[in-house]
Amino acid sequence: MDSQQLQRELQQLDEQGAARQHPARFRFVQSLSQRLLHSARVAPRQWQRLEKHLATLRNAMASEAASKQPQEHSPSPLKALVEALSQRAPRTVSPSQNGDEFEGLMRRVFGAEHAQRELPALAHLRKSRSEHYIEQQIQRAIDETPEEAGPLNSRRLVTRAVRQLDKTAPHYLRHFAAYIDTLAWLEKQGK
């Protein structure tokens, strides 16, 4: 492969969008070709290596072009399930006036009469237990900071950020901790 042919091929790949779709791979091939073109003596295996990486880049571009073409296939079972659920239940959960999303969910799932049956004391207990649990989680995270950790230890940095956030925006920290706890629970359920 001579230098003009190599330059033409790199230009064609760039025009096809290789620099956008596979920037690292394209830049690697480009720099390797420049190095080989400007070297006085180049081993044949270096040219073979360049041709191998060029072929890999061409194949990646071709497979992406083939995947972008519309293919007719049957709808996925998940799509059918989502459509069935969207027809069966309303799309949004309507929280009550005080913003209790659980009550809105109960109304949507079991109807309005079930949501009215819950005792106010039970709602208060659920809220206070949730707040207490989040407080415990935050305090445990702060207490479990390693004593001998260096200044760039990730756990120590996170603990310092949590302490600072607790001082400046405690309400946001509780909300954020509840969000993280929910994500952890969802990840655990997915396994």
C-alpha positions, 0 to 999 in steps of 0.5 A: 500500500503506497502513501497516496492510496493510504491517504485516500482511504483515510480520507474516505473513512473520515468522510464516511464519519469514522472520526465521529463514530469511532474516534479512538480507533480512527485516530489510532489508525491515522497516527499509525499511518503518519508514523509509518509514512514519516519513518525511514525504515519500516518493518513489513509487520508494521504495515501488516499491523496498519492494514489489520487495524484499517480492516477492523475500522472498515468492518466496524463502519460497514456493520454500523451502516448495515445496522442503521438500515431498517429491518423488518422484524416482529415487535418485542414481547417487552413492547407488547407488555408495555402497550398492554399495561399502558392501555390498562392503567393511566400513565401518571401517578397522581399524588395527593395534595400533600405530595404523598406518592404512595397514596397516588400509587395506591389509588392507581393500583387499587382504586380510590376507596383503598387509598382512603382507608389508610390510617393517618397514624400509619402514614405518619409512622411510615414517614418517620421510619423512612426518615429515621432509616435514612438518618441511620444510613447517613450516620453509618456512612460518616462513621465508617470513614477509614482513619488512616486514609490518604487525602485522595482516598475516594471513600474519605472524599465522599464522606467529606462531601456528605458531611459538607452537604449535611451542613449546607443542605440537609434536606437535599442530602436526605432526599439524595440518600433516599434516592440512592437507597432506592437505586441500590434496592432496584439493583439488588432486585434485578440480580 
